[in-house]
Amino acid sequence: MDSAISSLLSTRFYFQEGLNVRAYEARAAQEAAMFEDHLPFYRALALACCGPVLELGCGTGRVARAMAAAGVQVTGLDLSAPMIREAQRLNVHKRLDFVLDDMARFELKRRFALVVIPFRGFHELLTQGEQQACLFCAFAHLVPGGCLALDLFDPRPEIIARPFDPEIVDLPPLSLGRATLQVSVGERRADAVRQVMSEHWTFREVAPDGRILSQEEETHTLRWVQAQEMEEMLTNAGFTQLRLTADFSGSPYRPGREQVWVAQIPSGSI
Ligand SMILES: C[S@@+](CC[C@H](N)C(=O)[O-])C[C@H]1O[C@@H](n2cnc3c(N)ncnc32)[C@H](O)[C@@H]1O
């Protein structure tokens, strides 16, 4: 990768080698417990489609490993080199491989029965153009009759209407070996025109005697999508049968909850 591009990428969330990546799996488990566990949903879909599965924005391979452990062939794709290195380090499955690439522009020369973008990874694409391009790429990598599944947060009015929220929230501490990881999140800025919001994250590794061993500051920027815009983007990309629910157990969509999408391409597509 070009060095100018890699230094630009290193300023993005998940793209630095450090505490965020090291603590990602523990933090994801904490968040899944706080919200709703999505692993059984993606694992069941992978089994129903009989693989192979492509996961876009696979991070450390948490969901990809769960699908591979169920016996499915899985490829994980992510643009963050530290995340892909961590995924490779944690992998124990022969039927799982990883690719460093951009989910908005990739060409793997292979097709899959299922493409998934779990844990709100689609929001990491920061323009409508990038999000639409990702859906075109997903479509092009599916076999006829194949499916795309992804989950998003449904934008809540109190976030969109408030351009700056100064509140800083401390997440429950996590253990990091003998040290503790303290994470605080806040100073949320929202741009309703671009549909992006960003939060300032501070990660601190604290020794048992209270000394700060290391500290990392990152900005997490996400683009939110209304359900109607998502439906239009999926339809533009060629998906025909669309199913939208409010959670992983199939409850009807309700504004302000989640958007869980399963979209299929026609069985006659090439
Ligand atoms: C919220 S994490 C989800 C990771 C994983 N799917 C999981 O459920 O644990 C989002 C991931 O998207 C990746 N990402 C961000 N922009 C990307 C892009 N343009 N192409 C591929 N991956 C990207 C990040 O590096 C990060 O690993």
The ligand as a MOL file (V3000), in Angstrom:
LIG
                    3D

  0  0  0     0  0            999 V3000
M  V30 BEGIN CTAB
M  V30 COUNTS 27 29 0 0 0
M  V30 BEGIN ATOM
M  V30 1 C -17.2020 -2.2900 14.2220 0
M  V30 2 S -15.8000 -3.1340 13.5720 0 CHG=1
M  V30 3 C -16.5840 -4.6820 13.2310 0
M  V30 4 C -15.6030 -5.8400 13.2310 0
M  V30 5 C -16.2380 -7.2250 13.1310 0
M  V30 6 N -17.1680 -7.3250 12.0150 0
M  V30 7 C -16.9460 -7.6110 14.4180 0
M  V30 8 O -18.1730 -7.7760 14.3870 0
M  V30 9 O -16.2860 -7.7330 15.4390 0 CHG=-1
M  V30 10 C -15.6710 -2.3940 11.9430 0
M  V30 11 C -14.4860 -2.8670 11.1220 0
M  V30 12 O -14.5790 -2.2540 9.8220 0
M  V30 13 C -13.2620 -2.0080 9.3670 0
M  V30 14 N -13.2930 -1.0290 8.2570 0
M  V30 15 C -13.4690 0.3080 8.3440 0
M  V30 16 N -13.4640 0.8380 7.0960 0
M  V30 17 C -13.2870 -0.1940 6.2400 0
M  V30 18 C -13.2060 -0.2910 4.8270 0
M  V30 19 N -13.3160 0.7810 4.0500 0
M  V30 20 N -13.0330 -1.5110 4.2660 0
M  V30 21 C -12.9090 -2.6200 5.0410 0
M  V30 22 N -12.9660 -2.5880 6.3930 0
M  V30 23 C -13.1620 -1.4000 6.9860 0
M  V30 24 C -12.5210 -1.5460 10.5970 0
M  V30 25 O -11.1300 -1.6910 10.4470 0
M  V30 26 C -13.1140 -2.4910 11.6700 0
M  V30 27 O -12.3280 -3.6380 11.7880 0
M  V30 END ATOM
M  V30 BEGIN BOND
M  V30 1 1 1 2
M  V30 2 1 2 3
M  V30 3 1 2 10
M  V30 4 1 3 4
M  V30 5 1 4 5
M  V30 6 1 5 6
M  V30 7 1 5 7
M  V30 8 2 7 8
M  V30 9 1 7 9
M  V30 10 1 10 11
M  V30 11 1 11 12
M  V30 12 1 11 26
M  V30 13 1 12 13
M  V30 14 1 13 14
M  V30 15 1 13 24
M  V30 16 1 14 15
M  V30 17 1 14 23
M  V30 18 2 15 16
M  V30 19 1 16 17
M  V30 20 1 17 18
M  V30 21 2 17 23
M  V30 22 1 18 19
M  V30 23 2 18 20
M  V30 24 1 20 21
M  V30 25 2 21 22
M  V30 26 1 22 23
M  V30 27 1 24 25
M  V30 28 1 24 26
M  V30 29 1 26 27
M  V30 END BOND
M  V30 END CTAB
M  END
